[in-house]
């Protein structure tokens, strides 16, 4: 609440926000990956590259 750069966004706290992924999928020409799949694939990649 005291960070000057965040102060103007106080009204967003606690609000549920919904986003339409349709435009992004249309732009990319394919569906977006699910969040759980993305997290799993990221973890696997980090292990395979020796970063974890």
CHARMM internal coordinates of N, CA and C (Angstrom, degrees):
IC EDIT
DIST 1 N 1 CA 1.4530
DIST 1 CA 1 C 1.5294
ANGL 1 N 1 CA 1 C 111.57
DIST 1 C 2 N 1.3243
ANGL 1 CA 1 C 2 N 116.90
DIHE 1 N 1 CA 1 C 2 N -18.26
DIST 2 N 2 CA 1.4550
ANGL 1 C 2 N 2 CA 118.91
DIHE 1 CA 1 C 2 N 2 CA -176.63
DIST 2 CA 2 C 1.5209
ANGL 2 N 2 CA 2 C 113.23
DIHE 1 C 2 N 2 CA 2 C -101.52
DIST 2 C 3 N 1.3178
ANGL 2 CA 2 C 3 N 117.39
DIHE 2 N 2 CA 2 C 3 N -8.15
DIST 3 N 3 CA 1.4588
ANGL 2 C 3 N 3 CA 121.26
DIHE 2 CA 2 C 3 N 3 CA 178.88
DIST 3 CA 3 C 1.5229
ANGL 3 N 3 CA 3 C 108.51
DIHE 2 C 3 N 3 CA 3 C -72.41
DIST 3 C 4 N 1.3128
ANGL 3 CA 3 C 4 N 117.80
DIHE 3 N 3 CA 3 C 4 N 119.93
DIST 4 N 4 CA 1.4631
ANGL 3 C 4 N 4 CA 122.22
DIHE 3 CA 3 C 4 N 4 CA -174.74
DIST 4 CA 4 C 1.5291
ANGL 4 N 4 CA 4 C 112.62
DIHE 3 C 4 N 4 CA 4 C -58.36
DIST 4 C 5 N 1.3304
ANGL 4 CA 4 C 5 N 117.55
DIHE 4 N 4 CA 4 C 5 N -38.56
DIST 5 N 5 CA 1.4588
ANGL 4 C 5 N 5 CA 120.68
DIHE 4 CA 4 C 5 N 5 CA -177.67
DIST 5 CA 5 C 1.5278
ANGL 5 N 5 CA 5 C 112.15
DIHE 4 C 5 N 5 CA 5 C -70.00
DIST 5 C 6 N 1.3107
ANGL 5 CA 5 C 6 N 117.93
DIHE 5 N 5 CA 5 C 6 N -23.07
DIST 6 N 6 CA 1.4640
ANGL 5 C 6 N 6 CA 121.66
DIHE 5 CA 5 C 6 N 6 CA -177.73
DIST 6 CA 6 C 1.5226
ANGL 6 N 6 CA 6 C 112.98
DIHE 5 C 6 N 6 CA 6 C -98.93
DIST 6 C 7 N 1.2912
ANGL 6 CA 6 C 7 N 117.56
DIHE 6 N 6 CA 6 C 7 N -13.96
DIST 7 N 7 CA 1.4586
ANGL 6 C 7 N 7 CA 122.15
DIHE 6 CA 6 C 7 N 7 CA -172.79
DIST 7 CA 7 C 1.5292
ANGL 7 N 7 CA 7 C 112.76
DIHE 6 C 7 N 7 CA 7 C -55.50
DIST 7 C 8 N 1.3269
ANGL 7 CA 7 C 8 N 118.07
DIHE 7 N 7 CA 7 C 8 N -39.35
DIST 8 N 8 CA 1.4572
ANGL 7 C 8 N 8 CA 120.88
DIHE 7 CA 7 C 8 N 8 CA -177.79
DIST 8 CA 8 C 1.5229
ANGL 8 N 8 CA 8 C 113.18
DIHE 7 C 8 N 8 CA 8 C -70.18
DIST 8 C 9 N 1.3075
ANGL 8 CA 8 C 9 N 117.79
DIHE 8 N 8 CA 8 C 9 N -13.11
DIST 9 N 9 CA 1.4678
ANGL 8 C 9 N 9 CA 121.62
DIHE 8 CA 8 C 9 N 9 CA -178.56
DIST 9 CA 9 C 1.5229
ANGL 9 N 9 CA 9 C 112.71
DIHE 8 C 9 N 9 CA 9 C -100.81
DIST 9 C 10 N 1.3195
ANGL 9 CA 9 C 10 N 117.82
DIHE 9 N 9 CA 9 C 10 N 12.09
DIST 10 N 10 CA 1.4713
ANGL 9 C 10 N 10 CA 121.00
DIHE 9 CA 9 C 10 N 10 CA -178.21
DIST 10 CA 10 C 1.5165
ANGL 10 N 10 CA 10 C 112.28
DIHE 9 C 10 N 10 CA 10 C -56.51
DIST 10 C 11 N 1.3139
ANGL 10 CA 10 C 11 N 116.85
DIHE 10 N 10 CA 10 C 11 N -35.37
DIST 11 N 11 CA 1.4602
ANGL 10 C 11 N 11 CA 120.84
DIHE 10 CA 10 C 11 N 11 CA -175.93
DIST 11 CA 11 C 1.5354
ANGL 11 N 11 CA 11 C 111.63
DIHE 10 C 11 N 11 CA 11 C -66.33
DIST 11 C 12 N 1.3289
ANGL 11 CA 11 C 12 N 117.75
DIHE 11 N 11 CA 11 C 12 N -16.75
DIST 12 N 12 CA 1.4650
ANGL 11 C 12 N 12 CA 121.09
DIHE 11 CA 11 C 12 N 12 CA 179.48
DIST 12 CA 12 C 1.5285
ANGL 12 N 12 CA 12 C 113.27
DIHE 11 C 12 N 12 CA 12 C -80.08
DIST 12 C 13 N 1.3230
ANGL 12 CA 12 C 13 N 117.13
DIHE 12 N 12 CA 12 C 13 N -16.35
DIST 13 N 13 CA 1.4591
ANGL 12 C 13 N 13 CA 120.89
DIHE 12 CA 12 C 13 N 13 CA -177.06
DIST 13 CA 13 C 1.5248
ANGL 13 N 13 CA 13 C 109.47
DIHE 12 C 13 N 13 CA 13 C -62.91
DIST 13 C 14 N 1.3064
ANGL 13 CA 13 C 14 N 115.82
DIHE 13 N 13 CA 13 C 14 N 126.95
DIST 14 N 14 CA 1.4584
ANGL 13 C 14 N 14 CA 121.53
DIHE 13 CA 13 C 14 N 14 CA 177.68
DIST 14 CA 14 C 1.5181
ANGL 14 N 14 CA 14 C 115.11
DIHE 13 C 14 N 14 CA 14 C 86.80
DIST 14 C 15 N 1.3234
ANGL 14 CA 14 C 15 N 118.17
DIHE 14 N 14 CA 14 C 15 N -6.71
DIST 15 N 15 CA 1.4584
ANGL 14 C 15 N 15 CA 120.73
DIHE 14 CA 14 C 15 N 15 CA 179.46
DIST 15 CA 15 C 1.5204
ANGL 15 N 15 CA 15 C 110.23
DIHE 14 C 15 N 15 CA 15 C -85.95
DIST 15 C 16 N 1.3126
ANGL 15 CA 15 C 16 N 116.60
DIHE 15 N 15 CA 15 C 16 N 134.06
DIST 16 N 16 CA 1.4578
ANGL 15 C 16 N 16 CA 120.54
DIHE 15 CA 15 C 16 N 16 CA 173.77
DIST 16 CA 16 C 1.5193
ANGL 16 N 16 CA 16 C 108.11
DIHE 15 C 16 N 16 CA 16 C -79.77
DIST 16 C 17 N 1.3058
ANGL 16 CA 16 C 17 N 116.42
DIHE 16 N 16 CA 16 C 17 N 130.92
DIST 17 N 17 CA 1.4594
ANGL 16 C 17 N 17 CA 120.64
DIHE 16 CA 16 C 17 N 17 CA -179.76
DIST 17 CA 17 C 1.5230
ANGL 17 N 17 CA 17 C 108.67
DIHE 16 C 17 N 17 CA 17 C -116.38
DIST 17 C 18 N 1.3001
ANGL 17 CA 17 C 18 N 115.61
DIHE 17 N 17 CA 17 C 18 N 139.67
DIST 18 N 18 CA 1.4573
ANGL 17 C 18 N 18 CA 121.43
DIHE 17 CA 17 C 18 N 18 CA 177.78
DIST 18 CA 18 C 1.5234
ANGL 18 N 18 CA 18 C 108.24
DIHE 17 C 18 N 18 CA 18 C -120.22
DIST 18 C 19 N 1.2982
ANGL 18 CA 18 C 19 N 114.23
DIHE 18 N 18 CA 18 C 19 N 141.43
DIST 19 N 19 CA 1.4518
ANGL 18 C 19 N 19 CA 120.08
DIHE 18 CA 18 C 19 N 19 CA -179.24
DIST 19 CA 19 C 1.5212
ANGL 19 N 19 CA 19 C 109.36
DIHE 18 C 19 N 19 CA 19 C -126.32
DIST 19 C 20 N 1.3095
ANGL 19 CA 19 C 20 N 116.69
DIHE 19 N 19 CA 19 C 20 N 144.18
DIST 20 N 20 CA 1.4501
ANGL 19 C 20 N 20 CA 122.71
DIHE 19 CA 19 C 20 N 20 CA 178.03
DIST 20 CA 20 C 1.5211
ANGL 20 N 20 CA 20 C 108.50
DIHE 19 C 20 N 20 CA 20 C -95.27
DIST 20 C 21 N 1.3155
ANGL 20 CA 20 C 21 N 116.85
DIHE 20 N 20 CA 20 C 21 N 115.27
DIST 21 N 21 CA 1.4563
ANGL 20 C 21 N 21 CA 119.97
DIHE 20 CA 20 C 21 N 21 CA -178.49
DIST 21 CA 21 C 1.5214
ANGL 21 N 21 CA 21 C 112.72
DIHE 20 C 21 N 21 CA 21 C -85.48
DIST 21 C 22 N 1.3181
ANGL 21 CA 21 C 22 N 116.82
DIHE 21 N 21 CA 21 C 22 N -3.01
DIST 22 N 22 CA 1.4572
ANGL 21 C 22 N 22 CA 121.89
DIHE 21 CA 21 C 22 N 22 CA -179.55
DIST 22 CA 22 C 1.5168
ANGL 22 N 22 CA 22 C 114.28
DIHE 21 C 22 N 22 CA 22 C -54.96
DIST 22 C 23 N 1.3474
ANGL 22 CA 22 C 23 N 118.74
DIHE 22 N 22 CA 22 C 23 N -49.46
DIST 23 N 23 CA 1.4680
ANGL 22 C 23 N 23 CA 119.03
DIHE 22 CA 22 C 23 N 23 CA 179.42
DIST 23 CA 23 C 1.5336
ANGL 23 N 23 CA 23 C 113.06
DIHE 22 C 23 N 23 CA 23 C -60.76
DIST 23 C 24 N 1.3231
ANGL 23 CA 23 C 24 N 117.72
DIHE 23 N 23 CA 23 C 24 N -38.26
DIST 24 N 24 CA 1.4691
ANGL 23 C 24 N 24 CA 120.58
DIHE 23 CA 23 C 24 N 24 CA 179.23
DIST 24 CA 24 C 1.5199
ANGL 24 N 24 CA 24 C 110.35
DIHE 23 C 24 N 24 CA 24 C -66.79
DIST 24 C 25 N 1.3345
ANGL 24 CA 24 C 25 N 116.51
DIHE 24 N 24 CA 24 C 25 N -42.34
DIST 25 N 25 CA 1.4543
ANGL 24 C 25 N 25 CA 119.86
DIHE 24 CA 24 C 25 N 25 CA 179.11
DIST 25 CA 25 C 1.5268
ANGL 25 N 25 CA 25 C 111.01
DIHE 24 C 25 N 25 CA 25 C -65.72
DIST 25 C 26 N 1.3174
ANGL 25 CA 25 C 26 N 117.40
DIHE 25 N 25 CA 25 C 26 N -37.64
DIST 26 N 26 CA 1.4648
ANGL 25 C 26 N 26 CA 120.55
DIHE 25 CA 25 C 26 N 26 CA 177.75
DIST 26 CA 26 C 1.5242
ANGL 26 N 26 CA 26 C 110.52
DIHE 25 C 26 N 26 CA 26 C -65.65
DIST 26 C 27 N 1.3219
ANGL 26 CA 26 C 27 N 117.08
DIHE 26 N 26 CA 26 C 27 N -41.54
DIST 27 N 27 CA 1.4579
ANGL 26 C 27 N 27 CA 121.34
DIHE 26 CA 26 C 27 N 27 CA 179.72
DIST 27 CA 27 C 1.5253
ANGL 27 N 27 CA 27 C 111.16
DIHE 26 C 27 N 27 CA 27 C -64.10
DIST 27 C 28 N 1.3394
ANGL 27 CA 27 C 28 N 116.44
DIHE 27 N 27 CA 27 C 28 N -42.69
DIST 28 N 28 CA 1.4669
ANGL 27 C 28 N 28 CA 120.84
DIHE 27 CA 27 C 28 N 28 CA -178.67
DIST 28 CA 28 C 1.5222
ANGL 28 N 28 CA 28 C 113.02
DIHE 27 C 28 N 28 CA 28 C -80.24
DIST 28 C 29 N 1.3239
ANGL 28 CA 28 C 29 N 116.03
DIHE 28 N 28 CA 28 C 29 N -20.54
DIST 29 N 29 CA 1.4533
ANGL 28 C 29 N 29 CA 120.08
DIHE 28 CA 28 C 29 N 29 CA -179.66
DIST 29 CA 29 C 1.5115
ANGL 29 N 29 CA 29 C 114.10
DIHE 28 C 29 N 29 CA 29 C 77.50
DIST 29 C 30 N 1.3191
ANGL 29 CA 29 C 30 N 117.00
DIHE 29 N 29 CA 29 C 30 N 20.37
DIST 30 N 30 CA 1.4611
ANGL 29 C 30 N 30 CA 121.45
DIHE 29 CA 29 C 30 N 30 CA 178.46
DIST 30 CA 30 C 1.5254
ANGL 30 N 30 CA 30 C 109.23
DIHE 29 C 30 N 30 CA 30 C -161.24
DIST 30 C 31 N 1.3269
ANGL 30 CA 30 C 31 N 117.11
DIHE 30 N 30 CA 30 C 31 N 160.42
DIST 31 N 31 CA 1.4634
ANGL 30 C 31 N 31 CA 119.21
DIHE 30 CA 30 C 31 N 31 CA 179.12
DIST 31 CA 31 C 1.5321
ANGL 31 N 31 CA 31 C 111.54
DIHE 30 C 31 N 31 CA 31 C -72.14
DIST 31 C 32 N 1.3209
ANGL 31 CA 31 C 32 N 115.89
DIHE 31 N 31 CA 31 C 32 N 152.70
DIST 32 N 32 CA 1.4584
ANGL 31 C 32 N 32 CA 120.87
DIHE 31 CA 31 C 32 N 32 CA 176.65
DIST 32 CA 32 C 1.5259
ANGL 32 N 32 CA 32 C 109.33
DIHE 31 C 32 N 32 CA 32 C -77.33
DIST 32 C 33 N 1.3195
ANGL 32 CA 32 C 33 N 116.80
DIHE 32 N 32 CA 32 C 33 N 153.93
DIST 33 N 33 CA 1.4545
ANGL 32 C 33 N 33 CA 121.91
DIHE 32 CA 32 C 33 N 33 CA 177.28
DIST 33 CA 33 C 1.5305
ANGL 33 N 33 CA 33 C 109.08
DIHE 32 C 33 N 33 CA 33 C -76.86
DIST 33 C 34 N 1.3245
ANGL 33 CA 33 C 34 N 115.35
DIHE 33 N 33 CA 33 C 34 N 153.87
DIST 34 N 34 CA 1.4597
ANGL 33 C 34 N 34 CA 119.01
DIHE 33 CA 33 C 34 N 34 CA 176.87
DIST 34 CA 34 C 1.5279
ANGL 34 N 34 CA 34 C 109.28
DIHE 33 C 34 N 34 CA 34 C -73.26
DIST 34 C 35 N 1.3146
ANGL 34 CA 34 C 35 N 116.87
DIHE 34 N 34 CA 34 C 35 N 156.77
DIST 35 N 35 CA 1.4712
ANGL 34 C 35 N 35 CA 120.91
DIHE 34 CA 34 C 35 N 35 CA -179.77
DIST 35 CA 35 C 1.5274
ANGL 35 N 35 CA 35 C 111.43
DIHE 34 C 35 N 35 CA 35 C -62.13
DIST 35 C 36 N 1.3455
ANGL 35 CA 35 C 36 N 119.42
DIHE 35 N 35 CA 35 C 36 N -47.98
DIST 36 N 36 CA 1.4711
ANGL 35 C 36 N 36 CA 118.44
DIHE 35 CA 35 C 36 N 36 CA 178.62
DIST 36 CA 36 C 1.5387
ANGL 36 N 36 CA 36 C 112.84
DIHE 35 C 36 N 36 CA 36 C -58.80
DIST 36 C 37 N 1.3337
ANGL 36 CA 36 C 37 N 117.66
DIHE 36 N 36 CA 36 C 37 N -41.51
DIST 37 N 37 CA 1.4640
ANGL 36 C 37 N 37 CA 120.10
DIHE 36 CA 36 C 37 N 37 CA 178.38
DIST 37 CA 37 C 1.5248
ANGL 37 N 37 CA 37 C 111.06
DIHE 36 C 37 N 37 CA 37 C -64.07
DIST 37 C 38 N 1.3178
ANGL 37 CA 37 C 38 N 117.03
DIHE 37 N 37 CA 37 C 38 N -40.21
DIST 38 N 38 CA 1.4602
ANGL 37 C 38 N 38 CA 121.24
DIHE 37 CA 37 C 38 N 38 CA -179.59
DIST 38 CA 38 C 1.5278
ANGL 38 N 38 CA 38 C 110.80
DIHE 37 C 38 N 38 CA 38 C -64.33
DIST 38 C 39 N 1.3268
ANGL 38 CA 38 C 39 N 116.95
DIHE 38 N 38 CA 38 C 39 N -42.70
DIST 39 N 39 CA 1.4680
ANGL 38 C 39 N 39 CA 120.77
DIHE 38 CA 38 C 39 N 39 CA 179.16
DIST 39 CA 39 C 1.5209
ANGL 39 N 39 CA 39 C 110.38
DIHE 38 C 39 N 39 CA 39 C -63.78
DIST 39 C 40 N 1.3228
ANGL 39 CA 39 C 40 N 116.49
DIHE 39 N 39 CA 39 C 40 N -44.81
DIST 40 N 40 CA 1.4658
ANGL 39 C 40 N 40 CA 120.68
DIHE 39 CA 39 C 40 N 40 CA 179.74
DIST 40 CA 40 C 1.5323
ANGL 40 N 40 CA 40 C 111.51
DIHE 39 C 40 N 40 CA 40 C -62.16
DIST 40 C 41 N 1.3237
ANGL 40 CA 40 C 41 N 116.94
DIHE 40 N 40 CA 40 C 41 N -45.48
DIST 41 N 41 CA 1.4615
ANGL 40 C 41 N 41 CA 121.05
DIHE 40 CA 40 C 41 N 41 CA -179.54
DIST 41 CA 41 C 1.5270
ANGL 41 N 41 CA 41 C 111.66
DIHE 40 C 41 N 41 CA 41 C -66.31
DIST 41 C 42 N 1.3245
ANGL 41 CA 41 C 42 N 116.94
DIHE 41 N 41 CA 41 C 42 N -36.76
DIST 42 N 42 CA 1.4671
ANGL 41 C 42 N 42 CA 120.39
DIHE 41 CA 41 C 42 N 42 CA 177.42
DIST 42 CA 42 C 1.5171
ANGL 42 N 42 CA 42 C 110.63
DIHE 41 C 42 N 42 CA 42 C -64.46
DIST 42 C 43 N 1.3398
ANGL 42 CA 42 C 43 N 116.73
DIHE 42 N 42 CA 42 C 43 N -45.19
DIST 43 N 43 CA 1.4697
ANGL 42 C 43 N 43 CA 120.87
DIHE 42 CA 42 C 43 N 43 CA 178.14
DIST 43 CA 43 C 1.5159
ANGL 43 N 43 CA 43 C 111.66
DIHE 42 C 43 N 43 CA 43 C -60.58
DIST 43 C 44 N 1.3204
ANGL 43 CA 43 C 44 N 116.42
DIHE 43 N 43 CA 43 C 44 N -44.39
DIST 44 N 44 CA 1.4608
ANGL 43 C 44 N 44 CA 121.16
DIHE 43 CA 43 C 44 N 44 CA 179.19
DIST 44 CA 44 C 1.5316
ANGL 44 N 44 CA 44 C 110.44
DIHE 43 C 44 N 44 CA 44 C -61.47
DIST 44 C 45 N 1.3194
ANGL 44 CA 44 C 45 N 116.92
DIHE 44 N 44 CA 44 C 45 N -42.70
DIST 45 N 45 CA 1.4541
ANGL 44 C 45 N 45 CA 120.84
DIHE 44 CA 44 C 45 N 45 CA 179.62
DIST 45 CA 45 C 1.5276
ANGL 45 N 45 CA 45 C 111.94
DIHE 44 C 45 N 45 CA 45 C -64.49
DIST 45 C 46 N 1.3342
ANGL 45 CA 45 C 46 N 116.55
DIHE 45 N 45 CA 45 C 46 N -41.09
DIST 46 N 46 CA 1.4651
ANGL 45 C 46 N 46 CA 119.98
DIHE 45 CA 45 C 46 N 46 CA 178.48
DIST 46 CA 46 C 1.5099
ANGL 46 N 46 CA 46 C 111.82
DIHE 45 C 46 N 46 CA 46 C -61.94
DIST 46 C 47 N 1.3514
ANGL 46 CA 46 C 47 N 116.21
DIHE 46 N 46 CA 46 C 47 N -40.43
DIST 47 N 47 CA 1.4716
ANGL 46 C 47 N 47 CA 120.28
DIHE 46 CA 46 C 47 N 47 CA 178.05
DIST 47 CA 47 C 1.5268
ANGL 47 N 47 CA 47 C 110.16
DIHE 46 C 47 N 47 CA 47 C -67.00
DIST 47 C 48 N 1.3385
ANGL 47 CA 47 C 48 N 117.85
DIHE 47 N 47 CA 47 C 48 N -45.57
DIST 48 N 48 CA 1.4604
ANGL 47 C 48 N 48 CA 121.59
DIHE 47 CA 47 C 48 N 48 CA -179.06
DIST 48 CA 48 C 1.5210
ANGL 48 N 48 CA 48 C 112.45
DIHE 47 C 48 N 48 CA 48 C -61.65
DIST 48 C 49 N 1.3111
ANGL 48 CA 48 C 49 N 117.51
DIHE 48 N 48 CA 48 C 49 N -30.73
DIST 49 N 49 CA 1.4645
ANGL 48 C 49 N 49 CA 120.91
DIHE 48 CA 48 C 49 N 49 CA 179.52
DIST 49 CA 49 C 1.5226
ANGL 49 N 49 CA 49 C 112.86
DIHE 48 C 49 N 49 CA 49 C -92.63
DIST 49 C 50 N 1.3353
ANGL 49 CA 49 C 50 N 116.87
DIHE 49 N 49 CA 49 C 50 N 7.81
DIST 50 N 50 CA 1.4603
ANGL 49 C 50 N 50 CA 121.66
DIHE 49 CA 49 C 50 N 50 CA 176.87
DIST 50 CA 50 C 1.5079
ANGL 50 N 50 CA 50 C 114.65
DIHE 49 C 50 N 50 CA 50 C 69.20
DIST 50 C 51 N 1.3175
ANGL 50 CA 50 C 51 N 116.73
DIHE 50 N 50 CA 50 C 51 N 24.45
DIST 51 N 51 CA 1.4638
ANGL 50 C 51 N 51 CA 119.83
DIHE 50 CA 50 C 51 N 51 CA -179.09
DIST 51 CA 51 C 1.5215
ANGL 51 N 51 CA 51 C 112.35
DIHE 50 C 51 N 51 CA 51 C -92.40
DIST 51 C 52 N 1.3288
ANGL 51 CA 51 C 52 N 116.16
DIHE 51 N 51 CA 51 C 52 N -10.10
DIST 52 N 52 CA 1.4746
ANGL 51 C 52 N 52 CA 121.19
DIHE 51 CA 51 C 52 N 52 CA 175.55
DIST 52 CA 52 C 1.4989
ANGL 52 N 52 CA 52 C 109.56
DIHE 51 C 52 N 52 CA 52 C -127.74
END
COOR INIT
IC SEED 1 N 1 CA 1 C
IC BUILD
